[in-house]
């Protein structure tokens, strides 16, 4: 008997069953949070982390990353370093192919680089390749794009020539800006072939990005996962809800302030790893008070109890910071300040001594402005720091909170700033990615630090190589910490939630987790 | 309502749109330019040669007035230009993709709010000053006072995380993903409409013609439906014009909490990123929606209220 009423009830019940059934995560498909919407899916326009991470799954450069974020051969099967580190000769893999089956040629790289450097392309990330011969001349339009230091020597051999040795260039070659471009000249992954582990199947802006395995990718046989769906979720709290509702396998981050709850409720899923980034407070050395006295800056640094800061104010596994360069770079030991070994009591006594030596005292309290861009974490750090300064040195700090663009504008002008929030995340895993910021002629030197010794050490490091280069960089960093244009506060960590059945998500200081290494461990509930 | 009067009224209103929009565009254009920083200012400073290329690409190297007139010329052809932040899209495309989403959620929320709000309001008015009246209106008051950034996470926690009935967020045009945002968006509006309806319904129920209708012996249901309802929802209708405009152009809070690709976030994100073209595009679009909806409200008003007739007003 099929009365309309019965049928209606059946439909309703079926509908409810669909709704009530717990979401099922398919074994061969991994669902990942992506953070914000990618700013572009074009190799020469992509800038933000979300876009770069997405492109790393769709395409591949000469070099790529392994599971642990270390550099391994990508489209190039091997390379030689020639001319004292000024020339790199890459031999492409025999099985390097585009997704339509065409082989990837040296010419495809030359084509892409030429386009990146054409002024009309206006590629914002082209600056990463600044060490390539004639890079800035071509960008300025004063040299022909053909004079750029990249040349196809043979169909599968490519030469990259640098103006100065730059050991970090290999990592730049893993960045989208140096990816190859198919001979069709198009780089829209929805229409043109790609050369990475996955193909872009569907893109619904701000909702979902679907990828499926590229059968022509050179290492496709070693891949476990068939498809990936990325969800751009701007709000970390929303991402957490969707993770808890079983709609994601891997999150891009965790919301600030939920760390303790997650630690006691989702301990197995929580992945907190050291990350190549340092948070610091910068001094504007053009300021008459702060620029005048190194003792004062040292005192302000020592008065801050970093252990309390990372444990109670931040509390998500961050480590106390005593150097500009964070730990974790192979072959480099950061030049940590000697006071890092002291007890906080010793540091505070020394802080008071230095403070008085700088000619200041508790009788005439110093008034400082501490400026930061609007953010819960920054505010909490600023409040804690101000309280510590007040308690140890009697310094009054006025907290000034500014909208992001206003803040960076003020910081780069250096007119109203005194102490300000700063920090850096490595562009590439090399100390110079951090130390270059403090060169006298760097446009991001918001401290207006002019260290003749520091600049000289950096200059000698630039022409050195191997271990002696690292030693010179370490000396430069030690010098920087003596002059103290900034107060390092803590080293960043990367934070993800990863379902226990997911494999291939390994600890890594670059926080690069290519989807090709991911897999699902057997059938788990 | 006489035809000619309506058309004349419509024509005047639509012509009035042009100077309104021009003022709006001009203020918005210069206001966002006064704000410190630009679309290409970021943590990492771009090398000067790259910055120059970018500025030239987006005509930011031209004098401001020239940019203004260039922009006006562009809008006349209906082109809002490329977005600075979402580089793969033009502002027209972003609005064309975002508006249907926001309009669906906002439209459904308004429909839900109108039906529930007027029902609750009428009900409360009929039981004026009774326990039912107070409790219903008390609940409505709660609906107004609890902000949606509190309601939404609670709804997600209850229905998605613990019960697993509905998805916690995201968008794919399925009704399951619409339920929570629509309900969250509708709640404060339900409460507001209920209060408006109750107030005016009480007033109407005390008027002479209702007394006459009752004296004629009409059943109470007919009195309400035929005579009281239309005049009682007049204040609701005038409230609904701007309220609908606000709902269908998207709410940044709802969009962030439920990860919905609507229009609301563009307004805020665009302003924060100094995405000049996107902010202006959304402002202009919003302006047009408001003017059009107010116009529709006027027409509805005239239809509902015998005291307003545009031909007589001329």
Interface residues (C-beta under 8 A of the other chain):
Chain A: X19 X20 X21 X22 X23 X37 X39 X40 X41 X42 X45 X119 X120 X121 X122 X123 X124 X126 X127 X130 X136 X139 X140 X204 X205 X206 X207 X208 X231 X232 X233 X234 X235 X237 X238 X239 X241 X242 X244 X245 X246 X247 X403 X404 X405 X406 X408 X409 X410 X412 X427 X443 X444
Chain B: X35 X36 X37 X38 X40 X41 X42 X43 X44 X45 X46 X47 X48 X49 X50 X52 X53 X54 X56 X57 X85 X86 X87 X88 X89 X97 X153 X156 X157 X160 X161 X164 X165 X166 X167 X168 X169 X170 X171 X172 X176 X256 X257 X258 X259 X260 X261 X265 X272 X274
